[in-house]
Amino acid sequence: MAGQERYGTGGELPRWLSIERAAGLLDVSTKTIRRLIASGDLPAYRCGKRGIRIKTTDLESIMRPIPSAKLG
């Protein structure tokens, strides 16, 4: 059910996401999320010794539109 997870009663997302949940929401692999973090394109925060969390707003901000080709 990647990309179809719902949280809360109104469908809102939590403020912090694990790498696995972030990957599921974007329907990409956890390796892709880790690459985005390593390249600096996606900020991430350490939670304890091993946990890594991503802000939902940061995850949304990496999305960008694809320009359409103009025929003419």
VENTA-V275812 format. One line per field, one symbol per residue. psi: psi as a letter, one per 20 degrees, with the letter a starting at -180 (. if undefined). A space follows every 10 residues. Layout:
# VENTA-V275812
psi->???
This chain:
# VENTA-V275812
psi->kpijqqqrhj jqqrhpqrgg hgghhilrrh hgghghghij hoqqppobhh qpqpphhhgh iipqqpqqpp p.
